[in-house]
Amino acid sequence: MKKNWGRKIIGGLCLGSAAFVFQACYGVPKDFGHDLCVEGLVKSKKTGLPINGIKVSVADQVQYTMTDKEGKFEFYIPKSSNILVKFEDVDSIRTTLYSSRDSLLPPIRMNQEYLRLELELEEKDEDKQAD
C-alpha cells in the first residue's frame, strides 16, 4: 500500500515536470492576431521634445502604460472599432504639467497588426497649475 502511494506522488511530479518543460520550450499558445499593437511617441507641442511619464490608457479598459524617457509607449489591445486612447500627465515630480488629451483611433482593418501614433501635448497655463 505504501509503495502505491509513493508511486502516485512520484508519477504526478514527473508528469508536472514534463508539462513545465514542454511549456518552457514551446511557450503558451498565441491568440493568432486578434490583438493590435499600438505604439507611439508623445512630444511637447511647445518644445518638440519627448515627454516622460505620460499615462497612456484605453477607455473602458483597466490597462495602461507610461511613456519612457524618450516619450515612447507600446501596448496591445483587442481589435475593435471606436477605440478611445487617453493621454494624461500623472507624473507629479515634473515641474511642467501637460493638458490631458483623448484621441479616437482611426478605423482598424482586421488584418492590421500595429498602429503608430504621434501626439503633441500642450503645457498647462501657469494660472491653471495653481488650481
KOLROTI-527898 format. One record per residue: x, z, y of N, C-alpha, C, O in turn; residue number from 1; residue in one letter. Coordinates in steps of 0.2 Angstrom, whole numbers. Atoms other than C-alpha are relative to their C-alpha. Layout:
N
pt n_px:X&n_pz:Z&n_py:Y&ca_px:X&ca_pz:Z&ca_py:Y&c_px:X&c_pz:Z&c_py:Y&o_px:X&o_pz:Z&o_py:Y&keza:NUM&voro:a $
...
% end
This chain:
131
pt n_px:4&n_pz:0&n_py:-6&ca_px:0&ca_pz:0&ca_py:0&c_px:4&c_pz:0&c_py:6&o_px:3&o_pz:-4&o_py:11&keza:1&voro:m $
pt n_px:-4&n_pz:0&n_py:-6&ca_px:14&ca_pz:4&ca_py:12&c_px:4&c_pz:-6&c_py:1&o_px:5&o_pz:-8&o_py:7&keza:2&voro:k $
pt n_px:-4&n_pz:6&n_py:0&ca_px:23&ca_pz:-12&ca_py:8&c_px:-5&c_pz:-5&c_py:4&o_px:-2&o_pz:-9&o_py:8&keza:3&voro:k $
pt n_px:5&n_pz:4&n_py:-3&ca_px:7&ca_pz:-22&ca_py:13&c_px:0&c_pz:1&c_py:8&o_px:-1&o_pz:-4&o_py:12&keza:4&voro:n $
pt n_px:0&n_pz:-2&n_py:-7&ca_px:6&ca_pz:-13&ca_py:29&c_px:6&c_pz:-2&c_py:4&o_px:5&o_pz:-5&o_py:10&keza:5&voro:w $
pt n_px:-6&n_pz:2&n_py:-3&ca_px:24&ca_pz:-16&ca_py:34&c_px:0&c_pz:-8&c_py:0&o_px:3&o_pz:-10&o_py:5&keza:6&voro:g $
pt n_px:0&n_pz:8&n_py:0&ca_px:22&ca_pz:-35&ca_py:29&c_px:-4&c_pz:-2&c_py:6&o_px:-2&o_pz:-7&o_py:9&keza:7&voro:r $
pt n_px:5&n_pz:3&n_py:-5&ca_px:7&ca_pz:-37&ca_py:40&c_px:3&c_pz:1&c_py:7&o_px:2&o_pz:-3&o_py:12&keza:8&voro:k $
pt n_px:-3&n_pz:-2&n_py:-6&ca_px:16&ca_pz:-29&ca_py:55&c_px:6&c_pz:-5&c_py:1&o_px:6&o_pz:-8&o_py:7&keza:9&voro:i $
pt n_px:-6&n_pz:5&n_py:0&ca_px:32&ca_pz:-40&ca_py:52&c_px:-3&c_pz:-7&c_py:1&o_px:0&o_pz:-11&o_py:5&keza:10&voro:i $
pt n_px:3&n_pz:7&n_py:0&ca_px:21&ca_pz:-56&ca_py:49&c_px:-3&c_pz:-1&c_py:7&o_px:-2&o_pz:-6&o_py:10&keza:11&voro:g $
pt n_px:3&n_pz:1&n_py:-7&ca_px:12&ca_pz:-53&ca_py:66&c_px:5&c_pz:0&c_py:5&o_px:5&o_pz:-4&o_py:10&keza:12&voro:g $
pt n_px:-5&n_pz:1&n_py:-5&ca_px:28&ca_pz:-50&ca_py:75&c_px:4&c_pz:-7&c_py:0&o_px:6&o_pz:-10&o_py:5&keza:13&voro:l $
pt n_px:-4&n_pz:7&n_py:1&ca_px:36&ca_pz:-66&ca_py:68&c_px:-5&c_pz:-5&c_py:3&o_px:-2&o_pz:-10&o_py:6&keza:14&voro:c $
pt n_px:5&n_pz:5&n_py:-2&ca_px:20&ca_pz:-76&ca_py:72&c_px:0&c_pz:0&c_py:8&o_px:0&o_pz:-5&o_py:11&keza:15&voro:l $
pt n_px:0&n_pz:-1&n_py:-7&ca_px:20&ca_pz:-69&ca_py:90&c_px:7&c_pz:-3&c_py:3&o_px:7&o_pz:-6&o_py:8&keza:16&voro:g $
pt n_px:-7&n_pz:3&n_py:-2&ca_px:39&ca_pz:-73&ca_py:92&c_px:0&c_pz:-7&c_py:0&o_px:2&o_pz:-11&o_py:5&keza:17&voro:s $
pt n_px:0&n_pz:8&n_py:1&ca_px:36&ca_pz:-91&ca_py:86&c_px:-4&c_pz:-3&c_py:6&o_px:-2&o_pz:-8&o_py:9&keza:18&voro:a $
pt n_px:4&n_pz:2&n_py:-6&ca_px:22&ca_pz:-93&ca_py:99&c_px:3&c_pz:0&c_py:6&o_px:3&o_pz:-4&o_py:11&keza:19&voro:a $
pt n_px:-4&n_pz:-1&n_py:-7&ca_px:33&ca_pz:-86&ca_py:113&c_px:5&c_pz:-5&c_py:0&o_px:6&o_pz:-8&o_py:6&keza:20&voro:f $
pt n_px:-5&n_pz:5&n_py:0&ca_px:47&ca_pz:-98&ca_py:108&c_px:-3&c_pz:-6&c_py:2&o_px:0&o_pz:-10&o_py:5&keza:21&voro:v $
pt n_px:3&n_pz:7&n_py:-1&ca_px:36&ca_pz:-113&ca_py:107&c_px:-2&c_pz:-1&c_py:8&o_px:-1&o_pz:-6&o_py:11&keza:22&voro:f $
pt n_px:2&n_pz:1&n_py:-7&ca_px:28&ca_pz:-109&ca_py:125&c_px:7&c_pz:0&c_py:4&o_px:6&o_pz:-4&o_py:9&keza:23&voro:q $
pt n_px:-6&n_pz:0&n_py:-4&ca_px:46&ca_pz:-106&ca_py:132&c_px:3&c_pz:-7&c_py:0&o_px:6&o_pz:-9&o_py:5&keza:24&voro:a $
pt n_px:-3&n_pz:7&n_py:1&ca_px:52&ca_pz:-123&ca_py:125&c_px:-4&c_pz:-5&c_py:3&o_px:-2&o_pz:-10&o_py:7&keza:25&voro:c $
pt n_px:4&n_pz:5&n_py:-2&ca_px:37&ca_pz:-133&ca_py:129&c_px:-5&c_pz:1&c_py:6&o_px:-8&o_pz:-3&o_py:9&keza:26&voro:y $
pt n_px:4&n_pz:-2&n_py:-6&ca_px:28&ca_pz:-124&ca_py:144&c_px:-7&c_pz:1&c_py:-2&o_px:-9&o_pz:0&o_py:-8&keza:27&voro:g $
pt n_px:7&n_pz:0&n_py:0&ca_px:10&ca_pz:-122&ca_py:147&c_px:-3&c_pz:-7&c_py:1&o_px:0&o_pz:-11&o_py:5&keza:28&voro:v $
pt n_px:3&n_pz:6&n_py:-1&ca_px:-2&ca_pz:-137&ca_py:147&c_px:-1&c_pz:-1&c_py:8&o_px:-3&o_pz:4&o_py:11&keza:29&voro:p $
pt n_px:2&n_pz:2&n_py:-7&ca_px:-4&ca_pz:-146&ca_py:164&c_px:-7&c_pz:-2&c_py:1&o_px:-10&o_pz:-3&o_py:-4&keza:30&voro:k $
pt n_px:7&n_pz:2&n_py:-1&ca_px:-21&ca_pz:-150&ca_py:172&c_px:-1&c_pz:-7&c_py:1&o_px:-6&o_pz:-9&o_py:3&keza:31&voro:d $
pt n_px:1&n_pz:7&n_py:0&ca_px:-17&ca_pz:-168&ca_py:172&c_px:-2&c_pz:-3&c_py:6&o_px:-7&o_pz:-8&o_py:7&keza:32&voro:f $
pt n_px:2&n_pz:3&n_py:-6&ca_px:-18&ca_pz:-172&ca_py:190&c_px:-6&c_pz:2&c_py:4&o_px:-8&o_pz:-2&o_py:8&keza:33&voro:g $
pt n_px:6&n_pz:-2&n_py:-4&ca_px:-33&ca_pz:-163&ca_py:196&c_px:1&c_pz:4&c_py:6&o_px:-3&o_pz:5&o_py:10&keza:34&voro:h $
pt n_px:-2&n_pz:-4&n_py:-6&ca_px:-23&ca_pz:-154&ca_py:210&c_px:3&c_pz:-5&c_py:5&o_px:6&o_pz:-10&o_py:3&keza:35&voro:d $
pt n_px:-3&n_pz:4&n_py:-5&ca_px:-17&ca_pz:-161&ca_py:226&c_px:5&c_pz:5&c_py:3&o_px:4&o_pz:10&o_py:5&keza:36&voro:l $
pt n_px:-5&n_pz:-4&n_py:-3&ca_px:-1&ca_pz:-155&ca_py:233&c_px:0&c_pz:-2&c_py:8&o_px:1&o_pz:-8&o_py:10&keza:37&voro:c $
pt n_px:0&n_pz:1&n_py:-7&ca_px:-2&ca_pz:-153&ca_py:252&c_px:6&c_pz:3&c_py:3&o_px:8&o_pz:9&o_py:2&keza:38&voro:v $
pt n_px:-7&n_pz:-2&n_py:-3&ca_px:15&ca_pz:-152&ca_py:261&c_px:0&c_pz:-2&c_py:7&o_px:-4&o_pz:-6&o_py:9&keza:39&voro:e $
pt n_px:0&n_pz:2&n_py:-7&ca_px:19&ca_pz:-152&ca_py:279&c_px:5&c_pz:4&c_py:4&o_px:9&o_pz:8&o_py:2&keza:40&voro:g $
pt n_px:-5&n_pz:-2&n_py:-5&ca_px:28&ca_pz:-147&ca_py:295&c_px:-4&c_pz:3&c_py:6&o_px:-9&o_pz:-1&o_py:8&keza:41&voro:l $
pt n_px:3&n_pz:-2&n_py:-6&ca_px:22&ca_pz:-136&ca_py:309&c_px:5&c_pz:1&c_py:6&o_px:10&o_pz:5&o_py:5&keza:42&voro:v $
pt n_px:-4&n_pz:0&n_py:-6&ca_px:30&ca_pz:-138&ca_py:326&c_px:-3&c_pz:3&c_py:6&o_px:-9&o_pz:3&o_py:7&keza:43&voro:k $
pt n_px:3&n_pz:-2&n_py:-6&ca_px:28&ca_pz:-131&ca_py:343&c_px:-1&c_pz:-6&c_py:5&o_px:3&o_pz:-11&o_py:5&keza:44&voro:s $
pt n_px:2&n_pz:6&n_py:-4&ca_px:19&ca_pz:-143&ca_py:355&c_px:5&c_pz:0&c_py:6&o_px:6&o_pz:-6&o_py:9&keza:45&voro:k $
pt n_px:-4&n_pz:0&n_py:-6&ca_px:30&ca_pz:-137&ca_py:370&c_px:7&c_pz:-2&c_py:-1&o_px:10&o_pz:-6&o_py:2&keza:46&voro:k $
pt n_px:-7&n_pz:1&n_py:1&ca_px:47&ca_pz:-137&ca_py:362&c_px:2&c_pz:-6&c_py:-5&o_px:7&o_pz:-8&o_py:-5&keza:47&voro:t $
pt n_px:-1&n_pz:4&n_py:5&ca_px:45&ca_pz:-148&ca_py:347&c_px:4&c_pz:3&c_py:-6&o_px:6&o_pz:-1&o_py:-11&keza:48&voro:g $
pt n_px:-3&n_pz:-4&n_py:5&ca_px:54&ca_pz:-135&ca_py:337&c_px:-4&c_pz:2&c_py:-6&o_px:-10&o_pz:4&o_py:-5&keza:49&voro:l $
pt n_px:4&n_pz:-2&n_py:6&ca_px:48&ca_pz:-130&ca_py:319&c_px:-1&c_pz:8&c_py:2&o_px:2&o_pz:11&o_py:5&keza:50&voro:p $
pt n_px:3&n_pz:-7&n_py:-1&ca_px:38&ca_pz:-113&ca_py:319&c_px:0&c_pz:3&c_py:-7&o_px:-2&o_pz:1&o_py:-12&keza:51&voro:i $
pt n_px:0&n_pz:-4&n_py:6&ca_px:42&ca_pz:-100&ca_py:306&c_px:-6&c_pz:5&c_py:0&o_px:-8&o_pz:8&o_py:6&keza:52&voro:n $
pt n_px:5&n_pz:-5&n_py:0&ca_px:29&ca_pz:-88&ca_py:300&c_px:-7&c_pz:-1&c_py:2&o_px:-11&o_pz:3&o_py:3&keza:53&voro:g $
pt n_px:7&n_pz:2&n_py:-1&ca_px:13&ca_pz:-98&ca_py:302&c_px:-4&c_pz:0&c_py:-7&o_px:-1&o_pz:-2&o_py:-12&keza:54&voro:i $
pt n_px:4&n_pz:0&n_py:6&ca_px:0&ca_pz:-94&ca_py:289&c_px:-5&c_pz:-6&c_py:-1&o_px:-8&o_pz:-8&o_py:4&keza:55&voro:k $
pt n_px:3&n_pz:7&n_py:2&ca_px:-7&ca_pz:-110&ca_py:281&c_px:-5&c_pz:2&c_py:-6&o_px:-3&o_pz:4&o_py:-11&keza:56&voro:v $
pt n_px:4&n_pz:-2&n_py:5&ca_px:-23&ca_pz:-107&ca_py:271&c_px:-6&c_pz:-5&c_py:0&o_px:-7&o_pz:-9&o_py:5&keza:57&voro:s $
pt n_px:5&n_pz:5&n_py:1&ca_px:-38&ca_pz:-117&ca_py:264&c_px:-7&c_pz:4&c_py:1&o_px:-7&o_pz:10&o_py:-2&keza:58&voro:v $
pt n_px:7&n_pz:-4&n_py:-1&ca_px:-56&ca_pz:-111&ca_py:270&c_px:-3&c_pz:0&c_py:-7&o_px:-3&o_pz:-5&o_py:-11&keza:59&voro:a $
pt n_px:4&n_pz:-2&n_py:6&ca_px:-66&ca_pz:-104&ca_py:256&c_px:4&c_pz:1&c_py:-6&o_px:2&o_pz:1&o_py:-12&keza:60&voro:d $
pt n_px:-4&n_pz:-2&n_py:6&ca_px:-51&ca_pz:-100&ca_py:245&c_px:5&c_pz:6&c_py:3&o_px:6&o_pz:6&o_py:9&keza:61&voro:q $
pt n_px:-4&n_pz:-5&n_py:-1&ca_px:-40&ca_pz:-85&ca_py:244&c_px:7&c_pz:-1&c_py:1&o_px:11&o_pz:2&o_py:5&keza:62&voro:v $
pt n_px:-7&n_pz:1&n_py:-1&ca_px:-23&ca_pz:-93&ca_py:243&c_px:2&c_pz:-2&c_py:7&o_px:-2&o_pz:-5&o_py:10&keza:63&voro:q $
pt n_px:-3&n_pz:2&n_py:-6&ca_px:-12&ca_pz:-96&ca_py:257&c_px:8&c_pz:0&c_py:-1&o_px:10&o_pz:2&o_py:-6&keza:64&voro:y $
pt n_px:-8&n_pz:0&n_py:0&ca_px:7&ca_pz:-99&ca_py:261&c_px:2&c_pz:1&c_py:7&o_px:-2&o_pz:0&o_py:12&keza:65&voro:t $
pt n_px:-3&n_pz:-1&n_py:-7&ca_px:18&ca_pz:-96&ca_py:276&c_px:5&c_pz:-6&c_py:1&o_px:8&o_pz:-8&o_py:-4&keza:66&voro:m $
pt n_px:-5&n_pz:5&n_py:-2&ca_px:29&ca_pz:-109&ca_py:285&c_px:7&c_pz:4&c_py:-1&o_px:8&o_pz:10&o_py:1&keza:67&voro:t $
pt n_px:-7&n_pz:-3&n_py:0&ca_px:48&ca_pz:-106&ca_py:282&c_px:3&c_pz:-1&c_py:6&o_px:0&o_pz:-3&o_py:11&keza:68&voro:d $
pt n_px:-3&n_pz:1&n_py:-7&ca_px:61&ca_pz:-106&ca_py:295&c_px:1&c_pz:-7&c_py:2&o_px:2&o_pz:-8&o_py:8&keza:69&voro:k $
pt n_px:0&n_pz:7&n_py:-2&ca_px:61&ca_pz:-125&ca_py:295&c_px:-7&c_pz:-2&c_py:2&o_px:-8&o_pz:-8&o_py:3&keza:70&voro:e $
pt n_px:7&n_pz:2&n_py:-1&ca_px:42&ca_pz:-125&ca_py:298&c_px:-4&c_pz:-3&c_py:-5&o_px:-9&o_pz:-6&o_py:-4&keza:71&voro:g $
pt n_px:3&n_pz:4&n_py:6&ca_px:38&ca_pz:-132&ca_py:281&c_px:-4&c_pz:4&c_py:-4&o_px:-3&o_pz:10&o_py:-4&keza:72&voro:k $
pt n_px:5&n_pz:-4&n_py:5&ca_px:24&ca_pz:-127&ca_py:269&c_px:-2&c_pz:-5&c_py:-5&o_px:-1&o_pz:-11&o_py:-5&keza:73&voro:f $
pt n_px:2&n_pz:4&n_py:6&ca_px:18&ca_pz:-133&ca_py:252&c_px:-5&c_pz:5&c_py:-4&o_px:-3&o_pz:10&o_py:-5&keza:74&voro:e $
pt n_px:5&n_pz:-3&n_py:5&ca_px:3&ca_pz:-128&ca_py:241&c_px:-4&c_pz:-5&c_py:-3&o_px:-4&o_pz:-11&o_py:-1&keza:75&voro:f $
pt n_px:4&n_pz:4&n_py:4&ca_px:-8&ca_pz:-135&ca_py:228&c_px:-7&c_pz:2&c_py:1&o_px:-9&o_pz:8&o_py:1&keza:76&voro:y $
pt n_px:7&n_pz:-2&n_py:0&ca_px:-27&ca_pz:-136&ca_py:229&c_px:-4&c_pz:-5&c_py:-4&o_px:-1&o_pz:-11&o_py:-5&keza:77&voro:i $
pt n_px:4&n_pz:5&n_py:3&ca_px:-41&ca_pz:-144&ca_py:219&c_px:-2&c_pz:-6&c_py:4&o_px:-4&o_pz:-4&o_py:10&keza:78&voro:p $
pt n_px:3&n_pz:6&n_py:-4&ca_px:-46&ca_pz:-161&ca_py:224&c_px:-7&c_pz:0&c_py:2&o_px:-11&o_pz:2&o_py:-3&keza:79&voro:k $
pt n_px:7&n_pz:0&n_py:-2&ca_px:-62&ca_pz:-161&ca_py:234&c_px:-1&c_pz:-3&c_py:7&o_px:4&o_pz:-5&o_py:10&keza:80&voro:s $
pt n_px:1&n_pz:3&n_py:-6&ca_px:-70&ca_pz:-168&ca_py:249&c_px:-1&c_pz:5&c_py:6&o_px:-3&o_pz:11&o_py:4&keza:81&voro:s $
pt n_px:1&n_pz:-5&n_py:-5&ca_px:-71&ca_pz:-159&ca_py:266&c_px:5&c_pz:6&c_py:-1&o_px:2&o_pz:12&o_py:-1&keza:82&voro:n $
pt n_px:-5&n_pz:-6&n_py:1&ca_px:-55&ca_pz:-148&ca_py:264&c_px:2&c_pz:2&c_py:7&o_px:5&o_pz:-2&o_py:11&keza:83&voro:i $
pt n_px:-1&n_pz:-3&n_py:-7&ca_px:-53&ca_pz:-137&ca_py:280&c_px:7&c_pz:4&c_py:-1&o_px:6&o_pz:9&o_py:-5&keza:84&voro:l $
pt n_px:-6&n_pz:-3&n_py:0&ca_px:-35&ca_pz:-131&ca_py:282&c_px:1&c_pz:4&c_py:7&o_px:0&o_pz:1&o_py:12&keza:85&voro:v $
pt n_px:-1&n_pz:-4&n_py:-6&ca_px:-32&ca_pz:-116&ca_py:294&c_px:7&c_pz:2&c_py:1&o_px:11&o_pz:3&o_py:-3&keza:86&voro:k $
pt n_px:-7&n_pz:-1&n_py:-3&ca_px:-16&ca_pz:-113&ca_py:304&c_px:0&c_pz:6&c_py:4&o_px:-3&o_pz:6&o_py:10&keza:87&voro:f $
pt n_px:1&n_pz:-6&n_py:-4&ca_px:-14&ca_pz:-95&ca_py:311&c_px:7&c_pz:3&c_py:1&o_px:11&o_pz:3&o_py:-4&keza:88&voro:e $
pt n_px:-7&n_pz:-4&n_py:-1&ca_px:1&ca_pz:-86&ca_py:319&c_px:-2&c_pz:7&c_py:-2&o_px:-5&o_pz:11&o_py:2&keza:89&voro:d $
pt n_px:1&n_pz:-7&n_py:2&ca_px:1&ca_pz:-69&ca_py:310&c_px:7&c_pz:4&c_py:0&o_px:7&o_pz:9&o_py:-2&keza:90&voro:v $
pt n_px:-7&n_pz:-3&n_py:0&ca_px:20&ca_pz:-66&ca_py:312&c_px:0&c_pz:5&c_py:7&o_px:1&o_pz:2&o_py:12&keza:91&voro:d $
pt n_px:0&n_pz:-4&n_py:-6&ca_px:19&ca_pz:-51&ca_py:324&c_px:7&c_pz:2&c_py:3&o_px:8&o_pz:5&o_py:8&keza:92&voro:s $
pt n_px:-7&n_pz:-1&n_py:-3&ca_px:38&ca_pz:-50&ca_py:326&c_px:2&c_pz:-5&c_py:5&o_px:6&o_pz:-3&o_py:10&keza:93&voro:i $
pt n_px:-2&n_pz:5&n_py:-5&ca_px:40&ca_pz:-66&ca_py:336&c_px:-3&c_pz:2&c_py:7&o_px:-9&o_pz:5&o_py:7&keza:94&voro:r $
pt n_px:2&n_pz:-2&n_py:-7&ca_px:38&ca_pz:-64&ca_py:355&c_px:-5&c_pz:-6&c_py:2&o_px:-10&o_pz:-5&o_py:6&keza:95&voro:t $
pt n_px:4&n_pz:5&n_py:-2&ca_px:29&ca_pz:-81&ca_py:356&c_px:-6&c_pz:-1&c_py:-5&o_px:-5&o_pz:-1&o_py:-11&keza:96&voro:t $
pt n_px:6&n_pz:0&n_py:4&ca_px:11&ca_pz:-82&ca_py:350&c_px:-3&c_pz:-7&c_py:0&o_px:-3&o_pz:-10&o_py:6&keza:97&voro:l $
pt n_px:3&n_pz:6&n_py:0&ca_px:3&ca_pz:-98&ca_py:345&c_px:-7&c_pz:0&c_py:-2&o_px:-10&o_pz:4&o_py:-5&keza:98&voro:y $
pt n_px:7&n_pz:0&n_py:1&ca_px:-15&ca_pz:-103&ca_py:345&c_px:-2&c_pz:-2&c_py:-7&o_px:2&o_pz:-6&o_py:-10&keza:99&voro:s $
pt n_px:2&n_pz:2&n_py:6&ca_px:-24&ca_pz:-104&ca_py:329&c_px:-3&c_pz:-7&c_py:0&o_px:-6&o_pz:-10&o_py:5&keza:100&voro:s $
pt n_px:3&n_pz:7&n_py:1&ca_px:-30&ca_pz:-122&ca_py:323&c_px:-3&c_pz:-1&c_py:-7&o_px:0&o_pz:1&o_py:-12&keza:101&voro:r $
pt n_px:3&n_pz:2&n_py:6&ca_px:-41&ca_pz:-129&ca_py:310&c_px:1&c_pz:-7&c_py:0&o_px:0&o_pz:-11&o_py:5&keza:102&voro:d $
pt n_px:-1&n_pz:7&n_py:1&ca_px:-38&ca_pz:-146&ca_py:303&c_px:-4&c_pz:-2&c_py:-7&o_px:-3&o_pz:0&o_py:-12&keza:103&voro:s $
pt n_px:3&n_pz:3&n_py:5&ca_px:-50&ca_pz:-156&ca_py:292&c_px:4&c_pz:-5&c_py:-3&o_px:6&o_pz:-10&o_py:0&keza:104&voro:l $
pt n_px:-5&n_pz:5&n_py:3&ca_px:-40&ca_pz:-166&ca_py:279&c_px:-4&c_pz:-7&c_py:-1&o_px:-10&o_pz:-7&o_py:-1&keza:105&voro:l $
pt n_px:3&n_pz:7&n_py:1&ca_px:-43&ca_pz:-185&ca_py:278&c_px:-3&c_pz:0&c_py:-7&o_px:-1&o_pz:4&o_py:-12&keza:106&voro:p $
pt n_px:3&n_pz:1&n_py:7&ca_px:-54&ca_pz:-191&ca_py:263&c_px:6&c_pz:-1&c_py:-5&o_px:11&o_pz:-4&o_py:-4&keza:107&voro:p $
pt n_px:-5&n_pz:1&n_py:5&ca_px:-44&ca_pz:-189&ca_py:247&c_px:-2&c_pz:-5&c_py:-6&o_px:-8&o_pz:-5&o_py:-8&keza:108&voro:i $
pt n_px:1&n_pz:5&n_py:5&ca_px:-43&ca_pz:-203&ca_py:234&c_px:1&c_pz:4&c_py:-7&o_px:6&o_pz:8&o_py:-7&keza:109&voro:r $
pt n_px:0&n_pz:-4&n_py:6&ca_px:-45&ca_pz:-197&ca_py:216&c_px:7&c_pz:-1&c_py:-3&o_px:10&o_pz:3&o_py:-7&keza:110&voro:m $
pt n_px:-6&n_pz:1&n_py:3&ca_px:-28&ca_pz:-205&ca_py:211&c_px:6&c_pz:3&c_py:5&o_px:12&o_pz:2&o_py:3&keza:111&voro:n $
pt n_px:-5&n_pz:-2&n_py:-5&ca_px:-19&ca_pz:-197&ca_py:226&c_px:3&c_pz:7&c_py:-3&o_px:-1&o_pz:11&o_py:-5&keza:112&voro:q $
pt n_px:-3&n_pz:-6&n_py:3&ca_px:-6&ca_pz:-184&ca_py:221&c_px:2&c_pz:5&c_py:5&o_px:3&o_pz:11&o_py:4&keza:113&voro:e $
pt n_px:-2&n_pz:-4&n_py:-6&ca_px:0&ca_pz:-177&ca_py:238&c_px:-2&c_pz:-3&c_py:6&o_px:-4&o_pz:-8&o_py:7&keza:114&voro:y $
pt n_px:2&n_pz:2&n_py:-7&ca_px:-4&ca_pz:-177&ca_py:256&c_px:5&c_pz:4&c_py:5&o_px:7&o_pz:10&o_py:4&keza:115&voro:l $
pt n_px:-4&n_pz:-3&n_py:-5&ca_px:8&ca_pz:-174&ca_py:270&c_px:-3&c_pz:1&c_py:7&o_px:-6&o_pz:-4&o_py:10&keza:116&voro:r $
pt n_px:3&n_pz:-1&n_py:-7&ca_px:3&ca_pz:-166&ca_py:287&c_px:6&c_pz:2&c_py:4&o_px:11&o_pz:5&o_py:2&keza:117&voro:l $
pt n_px:-4&n_pz:-2&n_py:-5&ca_px:12&ca_pz:-164&ca_py:303&c_px:-4&c_pz:3&c_py:6&o_px:-9&o_pz:-1&o_py:8&keza:118&voro:e $
pt n_px:4&n_pz:-3&n_py:-5&ca_px:5&ca_pz:-152&ca_py:316&c_px:4&c_pz:3&c_py:5&o_px:9&o_pz:6&o_py:4&keza:119&voro:l $
pt n_px:-3&n_pz:-3&n_py:-6&ca_px:9&ca_pz:-146&ca_py:333&c_px:-5&c_pz:6&c_py:2&o_px:-11&o_pz:5&o_py:3&keza:120&voro:e $
pt n_px:4&n_pz:-5&n_py:-3&ca_px:3&ca_pz:-129&ca_py:339&c_px:2&c_pz:2&c_py:7&o_px:8&o_pz:1&o_py:9&keza:121&voro:l $
pt n_px:-1&n_pz:-1&n_py:-7&ca_px:1&ca_pz:-124&ca_py:357&c_px:1&c_pz:8&c_py:1&o_px:-2&o_pz:12&o_py:-3&keza:122&voro:e $
pt n_px:-1&n_pz:-8&n_py:-2&ca_px:8&ca_pz:-107&ca_py:364&c_px:-6&c_pz:2&c_py:3&o_px:-9&o_pz:-1&o_py:7&keza:123&voro:e $
pt n_px:5&n_pz:-3&n_py:-3&ca_px:-5&ca_pz:-95&ca_py:369&c_px:3&c_pz:2&c_py:7&o_px:9&o_pz:3&o_py:9&keza:124&voro:k $
pt n_px:-2&n_pz:-2&n_py:-7&ca_px:-5&ca_pz:-91&ca_py:388&c_px:2&c_pz:7&c_py:0&o_px:-1&o_pz:11&o_py:-4&keza:125&voro:d $
pt n_px:-2&n_pz:-7&n_py:-1&ca_px:3&ca_pz:-75&ca_py:394&c_px:-6&c_pz:5&c_py:1&o_px:-6&o_pz:10&o_py:-2&keza:126&voro:e $
pt n_px:6&n_pz:-5&n_py:-1&ca_px:-14&ca_pz:-68&ca_py:400&c_px:-4&c_pz:1&c_py:-6&o_px:-6&o_pz:7&o_py:-7&keza:127&voro:d $
pt n_px:4&n_pz:-1&n_py:6&ca_px:-22&ca_pz:-71&ca_py:383&c_px:4&c_pz:4&c_py:-5&o_px:1&o_pz:8&o_py:-9&keza:128&voro:k $
pt n_px:-4&n_pz:-4&n_py:5&ca_px:-7&ca_pz:-62&ca_py:374&c_px:-2&c_pz:7&c_py:1&o_px:-1&o_pz:11&o_py:-4&keza:129&voro:q $
pt n_px:1&n_pz:-7&n_py:-2&ca_px:-11&ca_pz:-46&ca_py:383&c_px:-7&c_pz:2&c_py:-3&o_px:-8&o_pz:8&o_py:-4&keza:130&voro:a $
pt n_px:6&n_pz:-2&n_py:3&ca_px:-29&ca_pz:-46&ca_py:376&c_px:0&c_pz:2&c_py:-7&o_px:-5&o_pz:4&o_py:-10&keza:131&voro:d $
% end
